[in-house]
């Protein structure tokens, strides 16, 4: 099955997901496979439904560990298939990331 959807992430969401070593599933991945990937990345699942999984990641060893102990990320599903995420939610969503353009 070919999936035509995109997964638009903001730079902040992608960076924080990378900082906490969160899995970044492919669009169309089955919810059970995403849940297994989260477990193998030591995430604690805080909420799960047919359309959403909210997972908590420990920030130890990451660039943001001095600010937050945990970051929560949302993974969104349609028909039990991954469509969007991971999006930062909860306390970590207040993180501001600034960048400078290099010529």
C-alpha positions as CSV (number, residue, x, y, z in Angstrom):
1,X,0.0,0.0,0.0
2,X,1.4,3.4,-1.0
3,X,0.7,6.3,1.3
4,X,0.5,9.7,-0.3
5,X,0.3,11.7,2.9
6,X,3.0,14.0,4.3
7,X,4.0,14.4,7.9
8,X,4.6,18.1,8.5
9,X,6.7,18.7,11.5
10,X,8.0,22.0,12.9
11,X,11.7,22.2,13.4
12,X,11.2,22.4,17.2
13,X,9.2,19.1,17.2
14,X,11.8,17.3,15.1
15,X,14.8,18.6,17.1
16,X,13.3,17.7,20.5
17,X,12.3,14.2,19.2
18,X,15.9,13.8,18.1
19,X,17.2,15.1,21.5
20,X,15.2,12.5,23.4
21,X,15.9,9.7,20.9
22,X,12.2,9.3,20.1
23,X,11.3,7.0,17.2
24,X,10.2,8.8,14.0
25,X,7.8,6.3,12.3
26,X,7.0,6.3,8.6
27,X,3.5,7.5,7.6
28,X,1.3,4.4,7.4
29,X,3.1,2.4,10.1
30,X,0.7,0.3,12.2
31,X,-0.1,1.7,15.7
32,X,1.1,-1.6,17.3
33,X,4.5,-1.2,15.6
34,X,4.8,2.4,16.7
35,X,3.9,1.3,20.3
36,X,6.6,-1.4,20.2
37,X,9.2,1.2,18.9
38,X,8.2,3.5,21.7
39,X,8.8,0.7,24.3
40,X,12.2,-0.1,22.8
41,X,13.1,3.6,23.2
42,X,12.2,3.4,26.9
43,X,9.2,5.7,26.5
44,X,6.3,5.5,29.0
45,X,2.9,5.6,27.3
46,X,0.7,8.1,29.1
47,X,-2.3,7.9,26.9
48,X,-3.5,5.6,24.1
49,X,-6.5,5.6,21.9
50,X,-7.3,4.6,18.3
51,X,-6.2,8.1,17.1
52,X,-3.4,9.1,19.6
53,X,-0.5,7.9,21.6
54,X,1.2,10.3,24.1
55,X,4.6,9.0,25.2
56,X,6.9,10.4,27.8
57,X,10.7,10.4,27.2
58,X,13.4,10.9,29.8
59,X,15.8,13.8,28.8
60,X,18.8,12.4,30.6
61,X,21.9,12.8,28.4
62,X,20.1,15.2,26.0
63,X,20.8,18.9,25.4
64,X,17.6,19.8,27.3
65,X,18.1,17.7,30.4
66,X,19.1,20.8,32.5
67,X,15.6,22.3,31.7
68,X,13.3,19.3,31.8
69,X,13.4,15.9,33.2
70,X,10.9,14.5,30.7
71,X,9.3,15.5,27.4
72,X,6.0,14.2,26.2
73,X,5.4,13.6,22.4
74,X,2.2,12.9,20.6
75,X,1.8,10.4,17.8
76,X,-1.4,10.7,15.7
77,X,-3.2,7.8,13.9
78,X,-6.0,7.3,11.4
79,X,-7.5,3.8,11.1
80,X,-4.7,2.6,13.4
81,X,-2.0,3.8,11.0
82,X,0.5,6.5,11.8
83,X,-0.2,9.9,10.1
84,X,1.3,12.7,12.1
85,X,4.0,13.4,14.7
86,X,5.9,13.2,16.9
87,X,4.6,16.6,18.2
88,X,5.9,18.1,21.5
89,X,3.2,18.5,24.1
90,X,3.1,19.4,27.8
91,X,5.8,21.3,29.5
92,X,8.4,20.8,26.8
93,X,6.2,22.6,24.3
94,X,7.3,25.9,25.9
95,X,10.9,25.4,24.7
96,X,12.0,28.1,22.3
97,X,14.7,27.2,19.8
98,X,16.4,30.1,18.0
99,X,18.6,29.8,14.9
100,X,21.0,32.0,13.0
101,X,21.3,31.8,9.3
102,X,24.9,31.2,8.2
103,X,25.9,32.7,4.8
